[in-house]
């Protein structure tokens, strides 16, 4: 959800192009890469992975809380710092959970387990984007209704939900009101996302750690099989 709505905020509220809004996600990608690589190297050395999703999901509510302070004039430096924190949290969760699933099944089920993780992750992202998109539109209608009295707010919300091009046809004073309403709506979306991040943290506390399978030989030994030898 954050990966979808942050570029939307950049384009709608800040007026950035699609290319620039995509480039503004670089701090998030950097944070994700750093923690993914670092956690992977540490896991390969110590053979334990359970702590990383716990730390990562503990960071996510903090990141969402920071983004709940988003406004029209939020500095890009602050946004970049918040994205870095969010990316660091995601980087310790997504790859490690895939590793945990792969490590908990027999080798012959590895493909099935990995595809199942990808399948449910796709479902979660699709449902999350749809749900929070609906929340964004709903909160925009509420904030516009409060800022623009009468039928003006409802009419503006309806036209903007179909096309953002209508924003350019509004008077400058109304545009400012609409952009503030959009920023408040993004604020609400991230605020509502906090309980879901907290729930993810609670779920990871129940993650069971199994000994890390480092090779086919180790797996065969663990199953009481005789590993194959090359001639």
Backbone as JSON, one array per atom type, in Angstrom:
{
  "sequence": "XXXXXXXXXXXXXXXXXXXXXXXXXXXXXXXXXXXXXXXXXXXXXXXXXXXXXXXXXXXXXXXXXXXXXXXXXXXXXXXXXXXXXXXXXXXXXXXXXXXXXXXXXXXXXXXXXXXXXXXXXXXXXXXXXXXXXXXXXXXXXXXXXXXXXXXXXXXXXXXXXXXXXXXXXXXXXXXXXXXXXXXXXXXXXXXXXXXXXXXXXXXXXXXXXXXXXXXXXXXXXXXXXXXXXXX",
  "N": [[0.82, -1.2, 0.0], [1.89, 1.26, 0.82], [3.88, 1.57, -1.08], [2.36, 2.11, -3.28], [0.77, 4.37, -2.64], [2.52, 6.42, -1.9], [3.86, 7.37, -4.31], [1.51, 8.35, -5.48], [0.82, 10.42, -3.74], [3.0, 12.11, -4.26], [2.53, 12.79, -6.93], [-0.11, 13.87, -6.97], [-0.42, 15.75, -4.8], [2.08, 17.08, -4.63], [2.52, 17.62, -7.27], [4.34, 16.33, -8.95], [5.95, 14.72, -11.76], [5.31, 11.46, -13.24], [7.73, 10.11, -13.56], [9.47, 11.53, -11.84], [8.2, 11.15, -9.37], [8.54, 8.44, -9.13], [11.33, 8.28, -8.92], [11.62, 9.51, -6.49], [11.15, 7.5, -4.73], [13.52, 6.27, -4.27], [15.0, 6.46, -1.74], [13.49, 4.66, -0.16], [13.89, 2.26, -1.56], [16.64, 2.03, -1.26], [16.89, 1.72, 1.54], [15.51, -0.71, 1.78], [17.16, -2.44, 0.27], [19.59, -2.33, 1.7], [18.99, -3.45, 4.27], [17.99, -5.92, 3.47], [20.2, -7.18, 2.23], [22.05, -7.05, 4.36], [20.71, -8.5, 6.43], [20.51, -10.96, 5.15], [23.22, -11.74, 4.92], [23.95, -11.9, 7.61], [22.2, -13.9, 8.51], [23.15, -16.07, 7.03], [25.53, -16.48, 8.32], [25.04, -16.85, 11.11], [22.88, -18.53, 11.12], [20.28, -18.12, 12.02], [17.05, -16.67, 11.8], [14.66, -15.65, 12.79], [14.51, -13.29, 14.33], [14.67, -11.12, 12.61], [12.25, -10.59, 11.0], [10.67, -9.86, 13.19], [11.89, -7.51, 14.17], [11.68, -5.98, 11.83], [8.86, -5.77, 11.4], [8.29, -4.37, 13.67], [9.34, -1.93, 13.1], [7.71, -1.02, 11.05], [5.1, 0.0, 12.04], [6.06, 2.35, 13.23], [7.09, 3.71, 11.0], [4.71, 4.09, 9.51], [3.36, 5.71, 11.31], [4.97, 7.98, 11.23], [4.52, 8.76, 8.57], [1.9, 9.42, 8.83], [1.92, 12.03, 9.54], [2.03, 13.47, 7.28], [1.84, 16.22, 5.01], [0.81, 19.0, 2.89], [3.06, 20.63, 2.57], [5.21, 19.12, 3.46], [8.64, 18.52, 3.89], [10.95, 17.36, 1.38], [13.23, 16.15, 2.28], [12.52, 15.15, 4.79], [10.52, 13.36, 3.96], [12.11, 11.6, 2.48], [13.71, 10.53, 4.52], [11.77, 9.25, 6.08], [10.91, 7.37, 4.21], [13.24, 5.87, 3.97], [13.34, 4.64, 6.49], [10.98, 3.14, 6.38], [11.58, 1.46, 4.21], [13.73, 0.06, 5.32], [12.43, -1.44, 7.27], [10.71, -3.05, 5.68], [12.61, -4.46, 4.22], [13.67, -6.24, 6.06], [11.67, -8.02, 6.39], [10.16, -9.11, 4.08], [12.02, -10.71, 2.31], [13.07, -12.44, 4.23], [10.89, -13.82, 5.32], [10.14, -15.35, 3.14], [12.41, -16.99, 3.01], [12.09, -18.3, 5.49], [9.77, -19.82, 5.05], [10.63, -21.48, 2.93], [12.61, -22.85, 4.26], [11.22, -24.41, 6.0], [10.03, -26.54, 4.77], [10.14, -29.69, 3.01], [12.62, -30.5, 0.53], [11.48, -31.28, -1.9], [9.1, -29.93, -1.95], [9.72, -27.33, -2.34], [9.35, -25.56, -4.56], [6.55, -25.37, -4.63], [6.03, -24.22, -2.11], [7.35, -21.74, -2.32], [5.96, -20.53, -4.46], [3.46, -20.38, -3.28], [3.88, -18.52, -1.24], [4.39, -16.25, -2.84], [1.91, -16.06, -4.13], [0.04, -15.54, -2.0], [1.14, -13.17, -1.1], [0.71, -11.53, -3.28], [-2.1, -11.49, -3.27], [-2.52, -10.2, -0.82], [-1.34, -7.67, -1.33], [-2.95, -6.75, -3.41], [-5.55, -6.7, -2.23], [-5.01, -4.96, -0.14], [-4.25, -2.59, -1.49], [-6.65, -2.02, -2.83], [-8.44, -1.72, -0.68], [-7.33, 0.39, 0.87], [-7.3, 2.31, -1.07], [-10.03, 2.75, -1.39], [-10.54, 3.79, 1.13], [-9.07, 6.14, 0.96], [-10.47, 7.63, -1.02], [-12.94, 7.85, 0.26], [-12.3, 9.31, 2.59], [-11.38, 11.6, 1.37], [-13.74, 12.63, 0.31], [-15.04, 13.26, 2.68], [-13.33, 15.21, 3.84], [-13.31, 17.18, 1.85], [-15.99, 17.83, 1.86], [-16.15, 19.04, 4.34], [-14.45, 21.22, 3.99], [-15.39, 22.56, 1.74], [-18.37, 24.01, 1.59], [-21.84, 22.94, 1.27], [-23.05, 21.58, -1.83], [-20.74, 21.72, -3.25], [-18.41, 20.5, -2.3], [-19.01, 17.71, -2.42], [-19.44, 17.46, -5.16], [-16.92, 18.16, -6.19], [-15.35, 16.11, -5.11], [-16.45, 13.88, -6.38], [-15.9, 14.36, -9.1], [-13.1, 14.43, -9.03], [-12.52, 11.84, -8.26], [-12.95, 10.46, -10.55], [-11.32, 11.63, -12.48], [-8.2, 13.24, -12.32], [-7.56, 15.32, -13.84], [-9.47, 17.26, -13.81], [-8.77, 18.85, -11.74], [-7.15, 20.91, -12.6], [-8.93, 22.66, -13.68], [-10.12, 24.03, -11.68], [-10.51, 26.98, -9.56], [-7.63, 28.8, -8.22], [-7.76, 29.17, -5.4], [-9.55, 27.19, -4.63], [-8.17, 24.95, -5.51], [-6.05, 24.85, -3.68], [-7.44, 24.17, -1.36], [-8.4, 21.67, -2.1], [-6.0, 20.24, -2.42], [-5.03, 20.29, 0.19], [-7.03, 18.75, 1.35], [-6.55, 16.32, 0.09], [-4.0, 15.74, 1.15], [-4.68, 15.45, 3.88], [-6.27, 13.2, 3.62], [-4.42, 11.24, 2.79], [-2.94, 11.23, 5.12], [-4.85, 10.07, 6.84], [-5.06, 7.53, 5.72], [-2.52, 6.33, 6.2], [-2.57, 6.4, 8.94], [-4.67, 4.66, 9.53], [-3.47, 2.41, 8.61], [-1.68, 1.66, 10.58], [-2.69, -0.15, 12.7], [-2.79, -2.55, 11.2], [-0.1, -2.97, 10.65], [0.81, -3.34, 13.26], [-0.56, -5.67, 13.86], [0.74, -7.42, 12.11], [3.24, -7.44, 13.35], [2.58, -8.75, 15.76], [1.86, -11.26, 14.78], [4.33, -12.19, 13.77], [5.66, -12.75, 16.1], [4.92, -15.29, 16.71], [6.29, -16.79, 14.96], [7.97, -19.7, 14.11], [11.21, -20.89, 14.58], [13.26, -22.86, 12.63], [16.04, -25.11, 12.28], [18.5, -23.85, 10.08], [18.7, -24.85, 6.75], [21.52, -25.53, 5.13], [22.63, -26.78, 2.96], [22.25, -29.33, 0.41], [23.39, -31.67, 1.32], [23.32, -31.35, 4.12], [20.56, -31.34, 4.49], [19.88, -33.9, 3.65], [21.22, -35.38, 5.57], [19.81, -34.58, 7.82], [17.38, -35.78, 7.35], [18.01, -38.36, 7.61], [19.09, -39.65, 5.43], [21.28, -41.0, 2.95], [23.65, -38.97, 1.56], [24.19, -38.21, -1.89], [27.08, -39.24, -3.77], [29.65, -38.05, -5.86], [31.13, -39.69, -8.68]],
  "CA": [[0.0, 0.0, 0.0], [2.77, 2.43, 0.89], [4.57, 1.7, -2.37], [1.41, 2.65, -4.25], [0.22, 5.68, -2.28], [3.55, 7.46, -1.85], [3.93, 8.04, -5.61], [0.27, 9.1, -5.7], [0.96, 11.68, -3.0], [3.96, 12.95, -4.97], [1.95, 13.3, -8.17], [-1.33, 14.64, -6.76], [-0.23, 16.88, -3.89], [3.29, 17.85, -4.96], [2.52, 17.95, -8.69], [5.5, 15.74, -9.62], [5.68, 13.82, -12.88], [5.37, 10.04, -12.88], [9.15, 9.76, -13.45], [10.04, 12.13, -10.63], [7.61, 10.5, -8.2], [9.2, 7.14, -9.03], [12.69, 8.51, -8.42], [11.54, 9.89, -5.08], [11.08, 6.27, -3.94], [14.86, 5.72, -4.13], [15.37, 6.2, -0.34], [12.82, 3.44, 0.29], [14.57, 1.13, -2.18], [17.96, 1.93, -0.63], [16.7, 1.11, 2.86], [15.12, -2.11, 1.58], [18.32, -3.19, -0.19], [20.6, -2.42, 2.76], [18.59, -4.41, 5.3], [17.86, -7.24, 2.84], [21.55, -7.74, 2.07], [22.66, -7.22, 5.69], [20.06, -9.61, 7.12], [20.88, -12.19, 4.46], [24.59, -12.11, 5.28], [23.96, -12.29, 9.02], [21.52, -15.19, 8.6], [24.03, -17.11, 6.5], [26.63, -16.72, 9.27], [24.58, -17.34, 12.42], [21.9, -19.58, 10.9], [19.02, -17.8, 12.68], [16.36, -15.65, 11.01], [13.39, -15.24, 13.39], [14.55, -11.95, 14.92], [14.61, -10.06, 11.6], [10.86, -10.16, 10.77], [10.15, -9.19, 14.39], [12.41, -6.13, 14.16], [11.12, -5.29, 10.67], [7.46, -5.41, 11.62], [8.26, -3.36, 14.74], [9.68, -0.65, 12.46], [6.63, -0.6, 10.15], [4.15, 0.95, 12.66], [6.75, 3.63, 13.4], [7.13, 4.37, 9.69], [3.36, 4.54, 9.18], [3.04, 6.84, 12.2], [5.67, 9.14, 10.68], [3.81, 9.18, 7.36], [0.59, 9.99, 9.19], [2.12, 13.47, 9.71], [2.26, 14.03, 5.95], [1.07, 17.43, 4.71], [1.12, 19.55, 1.57], [4.39, 21.23, 2.55], [6.23, 18.27, 4.09], [9.89, 18.64, 3.13], [11.38, 16.15, 0.69], [14.25, 15.51, 3.12], [11.78, 14.35, 5.78], [9.89, 12.25, 3.24], [13.16, 10.64, 2.15], [14.09, 9.85, 5.76], [10.68, 8.33, 6.43], [10.95, 6.26, 3.26], [14.39, 5.04, 4.33], [12.93, 3.83, 7.64], [9.99, 2.17, 5.9], [12.29, 0.46, 3.4], [14.52, -0.79, 6.22], [11.51, -2.39, 7.88], [10.26, -4.01, 4.66], [13.75, -5.29, 3.83], [13.9, -7.29, 7.05], [10.48, -8.87, 6.48], [9.74, -9.85, 2.88], [12.9, -11.81, 1.88], [13.3, -13.39, 5.32], [9.72, -14.68, 5.44], [10.26, -16.34, 2.07], [13.42, -17.95, 3.48], [11.52, -19.09, 6.58], [8.86, -20.81, 4.46], [11.43, -22.45, 2.18], [13.4, -23.63, 5.21], [10.35, -25.24, 6.83], [9.45, -27.62, 3.98], [11.08, -30.6, 2.37], [13.16, -29.96, -0.72], [10.59, -31.57, -3.03], [7.98, -28.98, -1.91], [10.29, -25.98, -2.35], [8.69, -24.74, -5.57], [5.18, -25.12, -4.2], [6.05, -23.3, -0.97], [7.73, -20.4, -2.79], [4.85, -19.97, -5.25], [2.37, -20.07, -2.35], [4.24, -17.23, -0.62], [4.17, -15.21, -3.85], [0.47, -15.97, -4.37], [-0.62, -14.84, -0.9], [1.66, -11.81, -1.07], [-0.02, -10.8, -4.34], [-3.46, -11.27, -2.78], [-2.46, -9.16, 0.22], [-1.07, -6.35, -1.91], [-4.13, -6.34, -4.18], [-6.61, -6.35, -1.3], [-4.58, -3.77, 0.6], [-4.33, -1.41, -2.36], [-8.07, -1.72, -3.07], [-9.07, -1.27, 0.56], [-6.86, 1.72, 1.24], [-7.77, 3.23, -2.11], [-11.41, 3.1, -1.04], [-10.47, 4.66, 2.3], [-8.57, 7.44, 0.5], [-11.57, 8.33, -1.69], [-13.96, 8.14, 1.26], [-11.81, 10.4, 3.46], [-11.33, 12.81, 0.54], [-15.1, 13.17, 0.26], [-15.33, 13.85, 3.99], [-12.54, 16.44, 4.05], [-13.79, 18.19, 0.91], [-17.3, 18.26, 2.35], [-15.95, 19.96, 5.47], [-13.76, 22.44, 3.54], [-16.23, 23.24, 0.76], [-19.75, 23.83, 2.06], [-22.89, 22.66, 0.29], [-22.82, 20.51, -2.8], [-19.47, 21.93, -3.94], [-17.45, 19.49, -1.86], [-19.39, 16.4, -2.97], [-19.25, 17.51, -6.61], [-15.48, 18.14, -6.44], [-14.86, 14.76, -4.78], [-16.92, 12.96, -7.4], [-15.17, 14.61, -10.34], [-11.7, 14.07, -8.82], [-12.41, 10.38, -8.18], [-12.97, 9.94, -11.93], [-10.17, 12.15, -13.22], [-7.49, 14.33, -11.64], [-7.4, 16.43, -14.79], [-10.42, 18.31, -13.45], [-8.14, 19.71, -10.73], [-6.6, 22.08, -13.27], [-10.02, 23.55, -14.07], [-10.64, 24.71, -10.5], [-9.83, 28.23, -9.19], [-6.46, 28.57, -7.37], [-8.12, 29.04, -3.98], [-10.17, 25.87, -4.46], [-7.1, 23.96, -5.68], [-5.34, 24.76, -2.41], [-8.32, 23.43, -0.44], [-8.44, 20.28, -2.56], [-4.7, 19.62, -2.12], [-5.01, 20.07, 1.64], [-7.92, 17.62, 1.61], [-5.84, 15.13, -0.34], [-2.95, 15.47, 2.15], [-5.35, 14.92, 5.08], [-6.73, 11.85, 3.31], [-3.24, 10.38, 2.88], [-2.68, 11.14, 6.56], [-5.78, 9.1, 7.4], [-4.74, 6.19, 5.19], [-1.38, 5.79, 6.93], [-2.99, 6.22, 10.33], [-5.47, 3.43, 9.56], [-2.57, 1.29, 8.34], [-0.88, 1.31, 11.77], [-3.14, -1.4, 13.33], [-2.42, -3.7, 10.38], [1.33, -3.19, 10.88], [0.92, -3.89, 14.61], [-1.02, -7.06, 13.75], [1.84, -8.17, 11.49], [4.25, -7.62, 14.39], [2.1, -9.77, 16.69], [1.93, -12.55, 14.09], [5.72, -12.64, 13.66], [6.11, -13.26, 17.4], [4.62, -16.71, 16.73], [7.09, -17.45, 13.92], [8.81, -20.75, 14.66], [12.51, -20.96, 13.91], [13.79, -24.2, 12.44], [17.46, -25.05, 11.88], [18.68, -23.41, 8.69], [19.27, -25.85, 5.85], [22.58, -24.82, 4.4], [23.02, -27.49, 1.75], [21.55, -30.59, 0.16], [24.01, -32.68, 2.17], [22.78, -31.16, 5.47], [19.15, -31.73, 4.48], [19.83, -35.35, 3.57], [21.63, -35.89, 6.87], [18.73, -34.33, 8.77], [16.29, -36.71, 7.09], [18.5, -39.72, 7.8], [19.36, -40.22, 4.11], [22.68, -41.02, 2.57], [23.83, -38.03, 0.46], [24.78, -38.77, -3.11], [28.49, -38.94, -3.97], [30.08, -38.02, -7.26], [32.16, -40.68, -9.02]],
  "C": [[0.85, 1.26, 0.0], [3.47, 2.66, -0.44], [3.67, 2.29, -3.44], [1.03, 4.09, -3.93], [1.27, 6.78, -2.15], [3.76, 8.13, -3.21], [2.66, 8.84, -5.92], [0.31, 10.44, -4.97], [1.87, 12.63, -3.75], [3.32, 13.58, -6.21], [0.76, 14.23, -7.93], [-1.04, 15.92, -5.97], [0.96, 17.73, -4.27], [3.37, 18.23, -6.43], [3.7, 17.4, -9.46], [5.05, 14.89, -10.8], [5.79, 12.39, -12.4], [6.83, 9.59, -12.7], [9.75, 10.28, -12.16], [9.49, 11.46, -9.37], [8.21, 9.1, -8.01], [10.6, 7.26, -8.48], [12.7, 8.88, -6.94], [11.42, 8.67, -4.17], [12.47, 5.66, -3.71], [15.29, 5.52, -2.67], [14.73, 4.93, 0.21], [13.52, 2.21, -0.27], [15.95, 0.93, -1.56], [17.86, 1.27, 0.74], [16.37, -0.36, 2.75], [16.33, -2.95, 1.18], [19.34, -3.39, 0.92], [20.22, -3.5, 3.77], [18.41, -5.82, 4.72], [19.22, -7.92, 2.74], [22.18, -8.02, 3.44], [22.05, -8.4, 6.44], [20.41, -10.94, 6.48], [22.27, -12.67, 4.84], [24.67, -12.57, 6.73], [23.32, -13.67, 9.2], [22.42, -16.31, 8.12], [25.18, -17.43, 7.45], [26.14, -17.36, 10.56], [23.53, -18.44, 12.29], [20.56, -19.35, 11.57], [18.37, -16.62, 11.96], [15.15, -15.05, 11.71], [13.38, -13.79, 13.85], [14.31, -10.86, 13.88], [13.18, -9.65, 11.24], [10.26, -9.46, 11.98], [10.6, -7.73, 14.43], [11.78, -5.34, 13.01], [9.69, -4.86, 10.87], [7.29, -4.45, 12.8], [8.55, -1.97, 14.18], [8.5, -0.12, 11.64], [5.6, 0.32, 10.82], [4.77, 2.32, 12.89], [6.77, 4.41, 12.09], [5.76, 4.89, 9.29], [2.95, 5.73, 10.04], [3.73, 8.11, 11.7], [4.94, 9.66, 9.44], [2.42, 9.72, 7.66], [0.69, 11.48, 9.47], [2.31, 14.18, 8.37], [1.33, 15.22, 5.71], [1.47, 17.93, 3.32], [2.56, 20.03, 1.49], [5.44, 20.41, 3.28], [7.49, 18.28, 3.25], [10.28, 17.3, 2.52], [12.45, 15.41, 1.5], [13.57, 14.62, 4.16], [11.13, 13.14, 5.12], [10.91, 11.16, 2.91], [13.6, 9.86, 3.37], [13.03, 8.85, 6.18], [10.65, 7.12, 5.5], [12.1, 5.31, 3.57], [14.05, 4.11, 5.49], [11.94, 2.75, 7.21], [10.65, 1.07, 5.09], [13.11, -0.48, 4.25], [13.64, -1.84, 6.88], [11.07, -3.47, 6.89], [11.38, -4.98, 4.3], [14.06, -6.41, 4.81], [12.74, -8.27, 7.15], [10.3, -9.73, 5.24], [10.7, -10.97, 2.48], [13.04, -12.88, 2.96], [12.11, -14.33, 5.5], [9.7, -15.73, 4.33], [11.27, -17.41, 2.45], [12.86, -18.86, 4.56], [10.59, -20.17, 6.04], [9.65, -21.89, 3.72], [12.19, -23.38, 3.12], [12.54, -24.62, 6.01], [9.73, -26.41, 6.07], [10.54, -28.51, 3.42], [11.47, -30.04, 0.99], [12.2, -30.17, -1.89], [9.39, -30.62, -3.08], [8.46, -27.53, -2.02], [9.59, -25.06, -3.34], [7.26, -24.38, -5.18], [5.13, -24.1, -3.07], [6.36, -21.88, -1.42], [6.6, -19.76, -3.58], [3.67, -19.62, -4.36], [2.62, -18.74, -1.65], [3.95, -16.08, -1.59], [2.68, -14.98, -4.09], [-0.22, -15.17, -3.26], [-0.12, -13.4, -0.75], [0.96, -10.95, -2.12], [-1.45, -10.5, -3.9], [-3.48, -10.14, -1.74], [-2.25, -7.77, -0.36], [-2.27, -5.84, -2.7], [-5.26, -5.89, -3.26], [-6.27, -5.07, -0.54], [-4.71, -2.5, -0.23], [-5.78, -1.02, -2.6], [-8.73, -1.13, -1.83], [-8.64, 0.15, 0.92], [-7.16, 2.76, 0.18], [-9.19, 3.69, -1.84], [-11.44, 4.05, 0.16], [-10.03, 6.07, 1.89], [-9.7, 8.26, -0.13], [-12.65, 8.74, -0.69], [-13.54, 9.32, 2.14], [-11.7, 11.7, 2.67], [-12.71, 13.45, 0.46], [-15.46, 13.87, 1.56], [-14.62, 15.17, 4.16], [-12.98, 17.54, 3.09], [-15.16, 18.71, 1.33], [-17.19, 19.23, 3.51], [-15.34, 21.27, 5.01], [-14.59, 23.25, 2.55], [-17.69, 23.01, 1.13], [-20.71, 23.53, 0.91], [-22.53, 21.5, -0.61], [-21.47, 20.63, -3.51], [-18.46, 20.85, -3.59], [-17.76, 18.13, -2.46], [-19.15, 16.36, -4.48], [-17.77, 17.43, -6.96], [-14.91, 16.75, -6.19], [-15.24, 13.77, -5.87], [-16.13, 13.13, -8.7], [-13.71, 14.2, -10.21], [-11.52, 12.56, -8.75], [-12.41, 9.75, -9.57], [-11.74, 10.4, -12.71], [-9.54, 13.31, -12.46], [-7.28, 15.53, -12.56], [-8.34, 17.58, -14.46], [-9.86, 19.26, -12.39], [-7.62, 21.0, -11.35], [-7.69, 23.1, -13.66], [-10.59, 24.33, -12.9], [-9.9, 26.01, -10.24], [-8.67, 27.94, -8.24], [-6.81, 28.39, -5.89], [-8.75, 27.68, -3.69], [-9.14, 24.76, -4.6], [-6.34, 23.75, -4.38], [-6.14, 23.95, -1.39], [-8.33, 21.95, -0.8], [-7.13, 19.56, -2.21], [-4.55, 19.36, -0.63], [-5.88, 18.87, 2.02], [-7.26, 16.3, 1.21], [-4.77, 14.75, 0.7], [-3.55, 14.9, 3.43], [-5.84, 13.5, 4.85], [-5.58, 10.85, 3.34], [-2.83, 10.18, 4.33], [-3.57, 10.08, 7.19], [-5.45, 7.68, 6.97], [-3.59, 5.57, 5.98], [-1.72, 5.56, 8.4], [-3.79, 4.93, 10.49], [-4.59, 2.21, 9.31], [-1.78, 0.83, 9.55], [-1.38, 0.03, 12.44], [-2.78, -2.65, 12.53], [-0.93, -4.02, 10.55], [1.57, -3.79, 12.26], [0.5, -5.36, 14.61], [0.06, -7.94, 13.13], [2.95, -8.43, 12.5], [3.85, -8.74, 15.35], [2.21, -11.16, 16.07], [3.36, -13.07, 14.03], [6.27, -13.15, 14.99], [5.86, -14.76, 17.52], [5.4, -17.48, 15.67], [8.04, -18.46, 14.57], [10.11, -20.83, 13.87], [12.97, -22.41, 13.84], [15.24, -24.09, 12.01], [17.61, -24.75, 10.4], [19.33, -24.52, 7.87], [20.28, -25.16, 4.95], [22.98, -25.51, 3.12], [22.17, -28.73, 1.59], [22.09, -31.69, 1.05], [23.46, -32.58, 3.59], [21.34, -31.64, 5.54], [19.03, -33.24, 4.46], [20.21, -35.98, 4.9], [20.53, -35.72, 7.9], [17.57, -35.28, 8.59], [16.73, -38.16, 7.21], [18.8, -40.42, 6.49], [20.85, -40.17, 3.85], [22.88, -40.07, 1.4], [24.52, -38.69, -0.72], [26.23, -38.35, -3.24], [28.79, -38.97, -5.47], [31.13, -39.09, -7.49], [33.42, -39.95, -9.46]]
}
